[in-house]
Each structure stands twice: as C-alpha cells, then as structure tokens.
Amino acid sequence: MGGGLRGAVEEAVEEFNRHHGAEASARVVEWLEDGFRVEFTGSFCLACGFYDYFDDLALMVRERGYEVEVAGVEEFEGGALVEYRLAGEGVSRARPQRLVLIFDWQRGER
C-alpha cells in the first residue's frame, strides 16, 4: 500500500469507482490537515440509499487502516461534496437532510 492516509484514500477511491462506476463515481477534490473532501457524481441507485455511497467509501478507507467518518455533506444537482475526517473526538456524524418515506398501500380487507 504505502502513502499513508493519502495512499489509502486513493486506493479506496479506485476500488469504489470499480464497484460503483455504473451509478456513481468519486474523486478527491481537496486534502485537509485531518481529512479530505470527495466529490460524488452519477445517477445513483436511490433504492440503495444516497448516503450509503459515502459510508461505502469510508469503509473502504477503514479497510486500509484509517478510521474516517463523514463530517459534512453538501448536496448538489447530480451529486454531493462529502467531507471526511479522521475519527476521534469532536467528529460529529453528518445526517441526511432528506427523508424518503415509502408507504405500502393496500386496499380491501384488513
């Protein structure tokens, strides 16, 4: 592996794009002192959960030895800019700003 956090993230982004490239792609757009920002774009499988893509990348980085968490999400048309920080005190988990409800409507007998 090599390359510290940066190398781990670059490898994880490559793996992410191999696995999700049909519906989503990721690219690092900024390196921070204690984290990084990734731009996600694509059509996304909304049944899978929009925010699940962000967690998938964090898991891939964790598998390479660095505990990171989603610290912020800025959604835009066709994607999102996601900030990841090394896990530790003072890192609060970003929460989705949208809630999608699916109702199972049944007519007739109960």
Backbone bond lengths (Angstrom), bond angles and torsions (degrees), N, CA, C in turn:
res aa  C-N    CA-C-N  psi(-1)  N-CA   C-N-CA  omega(-1)  CA-C   N-CA-C  phi
1 M - - - 1.456 - - 1.517 108.59 -
2 G 1.318 120.63 -85.79 1.462 122.92 179.32 1.510 112.32 75.84
3 G 1.321 115.59 166.45 1.451 119.72 176.08 1.512 114.93 88.70
4 G 1.329 118.25 6.12 1.454 120.78 177.82 1.513 112.58 58.76
5 L 1.331 115.20 -148.44 1.465 120.83 -179.29 1.522 110.71 -58.09
6 R 1.304 116.08 -45.01 1.469 119.82 -177.85 1.538 111.34 -58.42
7 G 1.322 116.84 -46.04 1.461 120.56 178.63 1.518 111.82 -63.38
8 A 1.336 116.77 -41.16 1.464 121.23 179.30 1.525 110.87 -62.88
9 V 1.326 116.32 -42.87 1.463 120.64 -179.63 1.524 110.38 -66.90
10 E 1.328 117.14 -44.31 1.469 119.69 179.95 1.517 111.39 -61.35
11 E 1.329 117.70 -40.61 1.464 121.06 176.56 1.527 110.87 -65.02
12 A 1.330 116.41 -42.41 1.465 120.59 -179.75 1.529 110.82 -63.83
13 V 1.335 117.52 -40.49 1.465 120.96 178.58 1.532 110.11 -63.81
14 E 1.325 117.05 -41.40 1.474 120.24 176.55 1.522 110.85 -59.52
15 E 1.340 116.12 -46.69 1.465 120.23 179.15 1.525 110.70 -62.76
16 F 1.327 116.98 -44.78 1.463 121.56 179.02 1.526 110.09 -56.02
17 N 1.318 116.94 -47.97 1.462 120.59 -177.73 1.530 111.68 -65.80
18 R 1.323 117.55 -32.78 1.475 120.15 175.31 1.527 110.92 -65.40
19 H 1.322 116.82 -41.78 1.469 120.93 -175.82 1.525 113.71 -82.30
20 H 1.314 117.56 -33.53 1.471 120.68 -173.57 1.527 113.61 -114.17
21 G 1.328 117.24 4.06 1.461 121.13 -172.58 1.506 116.06 -52.93
22 A 1.330 118.73 -26.90 1.466 120.90 -179.57 1.529 111.65 -68.84
23 E 1.333 116.66 -33.26 1.464 118.67 -177.73 1.522 114.71 -117.10
24 A 1.322 118.32 -18.24 1.467 120.45 -178.20 1.521 110.28 -154.90
25 S 1.320 115.46 145.30 1.462 119.55 173.92 1.524 108.94 -132.54
26 A 1.334 114.50 153.59 1.459 120.94 -176.96 1.515 109.05 -127.29
27 R 1.342 115.05 147.84 1.462 119.73 172.35 1.517 108.28 -150.83
28 V 1.329 115.46 137.83 1.465 120.83 178.49 1.522 107.35 -73.21
29 V 1.328 116.27 128.07 1.463 120.51 -179.67 1.523 112.43 -111.41
30 E 1.354 116.74 -14.16 1.470 118.84 -179.99 1.525 109.99 -160.22
31 W 1.335 115.17 139.54 1.459 122.05 174.32 1.517 108.02 -103.84
32 L 1.324 117.07 131.69 1.459 123.56 -179.88 1.525 109.04 -110.80
33 E 1.316 115.94 167.65 1.467 120.38 179.68 1.525 111.18 -58.72
34 D 1.339 116.78 -39.70 1.469 120.54 -177.65 1.525 112.32 -126.38
35 G 1.328 116.01 30.95 1.454 118.91 179.97 1.520 112.35 173.72
36 F 1.319 115.50 -152.94 1.456 121.33 -176.18 1.526 109.34 -164.43
37 R 1.322 116.17 163.83 1.468 122.33 176.14 1.522 108.98 -120.08
38 V 1.324 114.63 137.93 1.459 121.36 -178.24 1.525 108.89 -125.90
39 E 1.323 114.74 135.33 1.461 120.59 174.81 1.524 107.75 -97.03
40 F 1.326 116.38 124.41 1.452 123.04 175.66 1.523 108.02 -106.64
41 T 1.326 116.69 130.48 1.458 121.02 176.32 1.522 108.83 -136.22
42 G 1.329 115.35 158.54 1.455 120.03 176.86 1.511 112.11 143.20
43 S 1.320 114.24 -171.87 1.467 119.91 -179.94 1.522 110.92 -85.85
44 F 1.319 118.83 -26.17 1.459 126.52 177.96 1.533 111.96 57.76
45 C 1.291 115.22 141.12 1.460 122.44 173.80 1.528 105.61 -91.68
46 L 1.325 116.93 100.40 1.464 119.62 -174.64 1.522 112.40 -69.48
47 A 1.328 117.72 -23.86 1.465 119.49 175.60 1.528 110.18 -65.98
48 C 1.345 116.34 -27.83 1.466 120.78 179.19 1.525 110.91 -74.25
49 G 1.313 117.66 -25.98 1.452 122.33 -177.46 1.518 110.65 104.32
50 F 1.303 116.26 115.04 1.464 122.64 -176.47 1.523 111.01 -54.39
51 Y 1.333 116.98 -46.12 1.460 121.10 -176.83 1.531 112.54 -74.08
52 D 1.322 117.78 -16.42 1.469 120.47 177.98 1.526 111.47 -62.50
53 Y 1.332 117.58 -32.52 1.463 120.44 177.37 1.524 111.14 -59.95
54 F 1.331 116.15 -40.31 1.465 121.07 -178.39 1.528 110.14 -67.49
55 D 1.329 115.49 -40.54 1.471 120.14 177.74 1.524 111.03 -67.19
56 D 1.341 117.10 -35.90 1.472 120.44 178.62 1.530 110.63 -59.39
57 L 1.330 116.97 -44.42 1.460 119.49 179.61 1.527 110.48 -64.72
58 A 1.329 117.52 -42.16 1.469 120.80 178.11 1.528 110.26 -59.38
59 L 1.330 117.60 -40.99 1.461 121.22 178.44 1.525 110.86 -63.86
60 M 1.320 117.40 -40.40 1.462 121.02 179.37 1.534 111.38 -64.77
61 V 1.321 116.99 -35.64 1.471 120.56 176.10 1.526 109.22 -69.59
62 R 1.339 117.19 -41.44 1.474 121.03 178.69 1.527 110.99 -59.45
63 E 1.332 116.21 -38.65 1.467 120.15 179.56 1.530 111.35 -63.28
64 R 1.316 116.81 -15.78 1.464 121.83 178.87 1.529 111.71 -102.78
65 G 1.337 116.08 11.93 1.455 120.30 170.54 1.516 117.38 99.46
66 Y 1.338 118.49 7.43 1.470 120.66 -179.72 1.522 109.83 -123.90
67 E 1.318 115.87 120.98 1.460 121.77 179.46 1.531 108.63 -82.93
68 V 1.330 115.95 109.63 1.463 120.42 178.82 1.521 109.21 -123.29
69 E 1.322 114.82 155.63 1.461 121.34 178.44 1.512 109.44 -134.78
70 V 1.325 114.71 152.56 1.459 120.55 174.80 1.528 107.19 -71.50
71 A 1.333 116.00 121.80 1.463 120.59 -177.93 1.520 112.32 -106.61
72 G 1.317 117.47 -16.29 1.457 120.13 179.49 1.516 110.92 -170.84
73 V 1.336 115.15 149.04 1.457 121.31 179.77 1.516 108.79 -136.43
74 E 1.327 116.18 127.18 1.465 122.25 172.76 1.522 106.63 -115.29
75 E 1.330 116.29 107.77 1.456 119.92 -179.72 1.522 109.89 -81.67
76 F 1.323 115.32 145.11 1.467 121.27 173.29 1.525 107.73 -142.05
77 E 1.305 117.22 167.52 1.459 121.54 -179.68 1.524 109.78 -56.71
78 G 1.325 117.22 117.19 1.452 121.57 178.60 1.512 115.84 87.41
79 G 1.344 117.78 9.70 1.458 117.52 178.80 1.510 114.57 167.94
80 A 1.332 114.18 -156.98 1.464 120.05 -178.59 1.526 109.78 -160.38
81 L 1.321 114.67 151.92 1.457 122.77 171.85 1.521 105.61 -105.27
82 V 1.333 116.23 119.57 1.462 121.10 -173.09 1.523 109.48 -117.47
83 E 1.327 114.77 129.84 1.458 120.46 177.09 1.519 109.59 -99.91
84 Y 1.316 115.43 128.11 1.464 122.52 176.76 1.518 108.33 -111.51
85 R 1.328 116.29 140.15 1.468 122.39 175.80 1.514 109.15 -127.05
86 L 1.323 115.82 149.60 1.449 119.77 172.25 1.523 107.99 -58.27
87 A 1.307 117.11 135.45 1.464 121.49 -176.77 1.512 110.30 -67.04
88 G 1.297 114.73 146.25 1.454 120.89 178.20 1.512 109.19 162.41
89 E 1.300 115.87 -171.39 1.453 120.05 179.80 1.519 109.81 -64.15
90 G 1.313 114.99 145.01 1.456 120.60 178.09 1.521 113.93 85.43
91 V 1.322 117.96 0.12 1.460 120.70 177.43 1.519 107.30 -98.16
92 S 1.316 116.16 117.24 1.456 119.51 177.71 1.519 109.12 -106.74
93 R 1.296 116.05 139.38 1.460 122.47 -176.04 1.526 109.92 -72.54
94 A 1.324 115.92 131.37 1.466 120.94 176.73 1.518 108.73 -69.66
95 R 1.286 116.63 141.02 1.464 122.33 178.88 1.517 109.63 -113.86
96 P 1.324 117.11 143.22 1.466 119.70 177.72 1.519 110.94 -59.17
97 Q 1.327 115.53 144.73 1.453 120.24 178.44 1.522 111.66 -95.66
98 R 1.326 116.68 -5.55 1.454 121.22 178.27 1.515 109.23 -118.23
99 L 1.309 115.13 147.51 1.445 121.08 176.00 1.520 107.02 -124.88
100 V 1.309 116.72 126.43 1.456 121.63 178.97 1.512 107.58 -110.09
101 L 1.324 116.07 122.85 1.457 121.47 178.96 1.520 109.00 -107.04
102 I 1.310 115.87 137.93 1.462 121.37 177.33 1.521 106.79 -119.91
103 F 1.324 115.12 120.09 1.447 120.50 -179.28 1.519 109.83 -102.01
104 D 1.320 116.47 139.79 1.447 122.68 175.60 1.526 106.28 -102.69
105 W 1.319 116.16 95.25 1.452 122.92 -175.22 1.523 108.60 -87.62
106 Q 1.322 116.22 125.58 1.459 120.16 177.73 1.518 109.41 -127.15
107 R 1.317 115.53 131.70 1.468 120.32 177.15 1.515 108.63 -97.77
108 G 1.270 114.88 156.67 1.464 118.46 173.12 1.507 112.77 98.67
109 E 1.314 114.36 -146.01 1.475 121.52 -172.85 1.519 112.11 -65.40
110 R 1.312 112.94 150.91 1.466 121.49 174.67 1.487 108.57 -121.30
